[in-house]
Amino acid sequence: MRILFALIVAINSYHQDDINDLNGCLNDLDGINSFLEAHCNKEKDLNLKLHKTILKNENATRQAVINEFKMFESAQDNDVCLFYFSGHGAQIDAPKEFWHESDRKLEAIVCHAEKGNDNLLIDKELSFLIANAQKDKEIHFIVITDSCHSGSNTKDNTFKVRSVSPNINTRKVDAYLGRSDYDEIKNDEGKVIGLSVPIGKHLKLAACTNSELAKEKNLGNDRQIQGIFTYSILEVLKSNGYNLSYLNLINKVRIKAQSLTRNQSPQLELISLYPQESNRTFLNGLLEGDKPTFQISYNKEENRWEINVGSIYGIQENDVAVLNDNQQVEIKTVNTTCSILEGIEALNSYDTEKIYDGIVIPKSRKKLNIWFSQDSNENARKTFIEFFKEITSPFIELNPDKDIDYIIRAVEDVFALTHPEGYIPVFSRIKGQDKSEARKFLNIVERIAEWHYILSINNPNSRIKESEIKITLSKVEKPHTQENPDSSEAILIDNEQEDNVFCYYFDENHPKGPWHPPFFRLSITNNSQTRKFWVTALYCGVDYIPDKKGYYTSTAFSITNRFLRKEELNRGHVAKMTDEIHEFNTNRRIEYESIQLSLLDDYFDQGYNEIKDTIKIFISTEEIDSSPFNTDGIPIDVEGVLSEKQAGRPILFKPKLSDWCTFEIPITIVKPRDLGIIDFGQSKSFYGVTIAG
């Protein structure tokens, strides 16, 4: 049985004049502890053996938390580690060594004070502790914090806020925990311009955004004072079971918390993890949990059922919401991030206190049109058409009389999909041509149709002015000449042009070989004088998935928000796309503002020396969660062309309330082919083309 190592910390009484005591943190601790005791040490439950340490009030000093973190070093591969904190949070000014980060602020949890000692455990120190616990191991690490980081000390008669405004943090960066392990960021002259802290892979469940307040109030049947966030987690788990994915859990928790208070939006953060990790099950970390869905809940204030998805996700009026029991309800009114459901009578039997899962079936969107090549096998064609008539696809149509988006090539005992002008399959061909293979093939094509639809989402009625948003795209100059690509100079690019070409660099004298991938940087500035925005960015196109040894394989039609998941953009603030580089030999993860573009050999070997991707940016006046857009890439085909004709290449498919808008930035990655020197009278053949010297 795997082991769950849990460090549970809660502080009600701080015994400091400048810090208000709290009332519900120990109740939170009791609730979390009871949940773990009830569900661990049982094979039919979480199937985890529980090892826990609890720190309360005066025992929860900064040094005590640091000391108890050593328990996580005992974890082995596939074990689970949980750090839970309920208490005050704070936000402090960052030392200049961290000014390269966007807001020049650091977050901290406020521990119990020791005489003469600092009581803040700063986020950089927590990151170091988590990274240190994971050295040379693959463990599932979760952090849950029921505190806030706004620096406010506001109170009202209903709620108590879990935040303090501490005195200016006087601790020098050299005194930060783990300082000797921080990497130095240097400029072209070798001058240190910042520090980078080791990053440990973990999921973080947070009570609210950085600008919000985490609150506690009288809750539950016994009206105990509890943190709204922790109470919501426990209530959702009680109602839905523990086999929830993190993504579905946080969506339900957010709805529950916002039914209890305003302006508190619980968050899920994936630190140094791919977006797919949000599909793991809560605590035990298995990839066998529920599939990502939308949530349907009853809004008591408005007396209506709602689903937490709206126009910014491409939802339209008359689309249909389908609950897990196949009950169908029509979407009546579409707002930015939620929609109102019609047919309340159909939901009369549903519990208004519960949150239900559902999916959306589109009714009016443009479908992807596919048809067969002239050389397709007639029997395979008939099999596919007969199967297609048995189902109703909301994404695909078969119509030879309309413009064809893709060609089905049912040849050589396979189903393959190509561009109309090409003969290289756009994903790995499906071998066999019976009904089951037709089903597999169509399932993948529907994913491609969804990918195209996401790229087409826009808001023609947006009132956000171009002058309010500044998008800066730059090309990093010769990044291979610097150990840290952020140290290289960058050239601004006009991102409104039809194409932005990034070529590999050629340097025949470089010790790592002659060809080096390009890098880009992208930032988004809020130039509005009156309002803040939420921003997220999707990278759409080819993606590269690493295995545990650090080897990458190419996938197509991927969508990922991992470079800019979600950021609150206040007036004058800047959000940046960032990437994390995993050094497999040291197990260190370093964050960079320079993002590498690649064309890997598995693509290159199929005849591609150029690929076209798109960066799609969403700007909204409401908080937007772009996680529903994340789509795993589809494995590319590595078996070559389907005929002797010259292959085509991938082509760019450009996208023909509260307010929101989108921006699309095309990216072309070019990797030249090195044919060497062709002497006079000699020739070389290359993919059917002969070049003579």
Sequence and secondary structure as in RCSB ss.txt:
>XXXX:A:sequence
MRILFALIVAINSYHQDDINDLNGCLNDLDGINSFLEAHCNKEKDLNLKLHKTILKNENATRQAVINEFKMFESA
QDNDVCLFYFSGHGAQIDAPKEFWHESDRKLEAIVCHAEKGNDNLLIDKELSFLIANAQKDKEIHFIVITDSCHS
GSNTKDNTFKVRSVSPNINTRKVDAYLGRSDYDEIKNDEGKVIGLSVPIGKHLKLAACTNSELAKEKNLGNDRQI
QGIFTYSILEVLKSNGYNLSYLNLINKVRIKAQSLTRNQSPQLELISLYPQESNRTFLNGLLEGDKPTFQISYNK
EENRWEINVGSIYGIQENDVAVLNDNQQVEIKTVNTTCSILEGIEALNSYDTEKIYDGIVIPKSRKKLNIWFSQD
SNENARKTFIEFFKEITSPFIELNPDKDIDYIIRAVEDVFALTHPEGYIPVFSRIKGQDKSEARKFLNIVERIAE
WHYILSINNPNSRIKESEIKITLSKVEKPHTQENPDSSEAILIDNEQEDNVFCYYFDENHPKGPWHPPFFRLSIT
NNSQTRKFWVTALYCGVDYIPDKKGYYTSTAFSITNRFLRKEELNRGHVAKMTDEIHEFNTNRRIEYESIQLSLL
DDYFDQGYNEIKDTIKIFISTEEIDSSPFNTDGIPIDVEGVLSEKQAGRPILFKPKLSDWCTFEIPITIVKPRDL
GIIDFGQSKSFYGVTIAG
>XXXX:A:secstr
 EEEEEEEEE S   BTTB   SSHHHHHHHHHHHHHHHSS TTTT EEEEEEEEEGGG BHHHHHHHGGGGGG 
 TT EEEEEEES EEEEE  GGGTTSTTSEEEEEE B  TTS  EEEHHHHHHHHHHHTTT   EEEEEEE   S
    B SS EE B         GGGSTTGGG EEEE TT  EEEEE     EEEEESS TTS  EEEEETTTTEE
EEHHHHHHHHHHHHH S  BHHHHHHHHHHHHHTT SS   EEEEES  GGGGGSBTTT  TTS    EEEEEET
TTTEEEES  GGGT  TT EEEETT  EEEEEEE SS EEES GGGGTTS TTS EEEEEE SSS  EEEEE TT
S HHHHHHHHHHHHHS  SSEEE TTS  SEEEE  TTEEEEE TT  S SS  EE  SHHHHHHHHHHHHHHHH
HHHHHH   TT    GGGEEEEEEEESSGGGSSSGGGS EEEE TTSS  EEE EE TT TT SEE  EEEEEEE
E  SS  EEEEEEEEEEEEEE TTS EEEEEEEEEEEEEEEEEE TT EEE  EEEEETTTTEEEEESSEE    
HHHHTTT SEEEEEEEEEEESS    GGG B  EE   S  SSSS              EEEEEEEEEEE     
    TT EEEETTEEEE 
